[in-house]
Amino acid sequence: MVLITFTWRYGGSQVFLYGSFNGWTDQLLMNLVEGSATVFQRIIDLPPGYHQYKFFIDGTWQVDQEQLCVQDEYGAINNLILVKESDSTPSALLREDTQSKLVSGFARSMHLEASSSCGLQLEPVMQLSANEIDVSRRRLFMLLSSSRADELIPNSGKVFALDSDVAVKQAFHIMYEQGLAVMPLWDERNAMISGMLTASDFILILLKLHGSHSVLTNDELERHTVSAWKYRKFQLHAEVSGPMIPPNRRVLLQAGPDDSLKDVALLLLHNKISAVPLLHSPEDESCVQLLHTACLAGISKHICRHFRHSLEYLPLLQQPVGNLPLGQISSIPILDDDGALINVYSRSDITSLARGNVYARFRLDQMTMAQVLEVIDEVSRDRCRTCTRFDSLYKIMELISDPIVRRIVVIDPNSRQVEGIITLRDVFNLLLS
């Protein structure tokens, strides 16, 4: 038997070690290394030979991407270690004679990289083949094609709609108080949902007011209704926003309860919108019923719920996000002097300026980010969720399924420096492309 030290360097609240050496049944609690906030270790006795192992961190299965990884007969990705009679610590470097045996069996899940001091090093990239990615996507298409939009409706909850004749000032206060970045608009005169009010509308209005007054006032917001502002949105978009906000749509984009989740997801992606009203039109042509506001977060939650206990069926979801073509500039990370993440400010946070009429007291070109962050309340701060490049796509989808979490910031686990930003749109573009 040989004493082997297993190490997890990437943080967490509770870390367990599982392995083939105990039949994957016993969970071994790993202890935080003294003086460190992120490094966990566990020393165990192992017989010589090959052993597979994996970490269970805060309810999520993970592998150490800096160590050798293999795919087992069930399609799961695990770490692999070779224990030799003379070993005293585990080694990520394998001698050339051992490499030839491993590469013949596991070449599909590894890459070889030159090492200046020790010959060849096996760097675990864990990349799936094009065929495996296609299989995962086909299975997702099957699920979303066979699921209906009404499956997104919770068993109990509220659905909000704004009267289109409500004053703009009141409308944005309601959005802020309810923590919503988008709300359907109800046209009482025609008894129908006529559009959606979004954070982008608030941005256009503030920019228009800023261009009209030396100091922003509430007068126009108190006098003008939402419907009046939406009517002028075409002109405002052309005047101040350019390509930042999608052009106004004359026809309301909507979904029905019998539509497939695949069609709803593609509707959101192709039109670059965050949500659509889910409407039921009775056969007797009576008043249209607003059932729900469908968004990608709800569809992501549906996927996670369906595959939670069968991730091996979709190996794409087990991939570390660092190995996937994800990420874009969808918000502004706020960093300290060392480049570490403090917070994130995004388009949806603009409604926080409705708190205490902040927009009426500041000039936009003179308001600092420090003042803006003071305005953001606790709910807004909860939107700033982080992950590392080692976290699985499934974990990111679970995090981002929370409606108040609109993006995940990828950070270095030690320095907290920002490495990228992942949004729901990124995830679904990857899954459905």
Order of alpha helices (4+ residues) and beta strands (2+ residues): beta-beta-beta-beta-beta-beta-beta-beta-beta-alpha-beta-beta-alpha-beta-alpha-beta-beta-alpha-alpha-alpha-alpha-alpha-beta-beta-alpha-beta-beta-alpha-alpha-beta-alpha-beta-beta-alpha
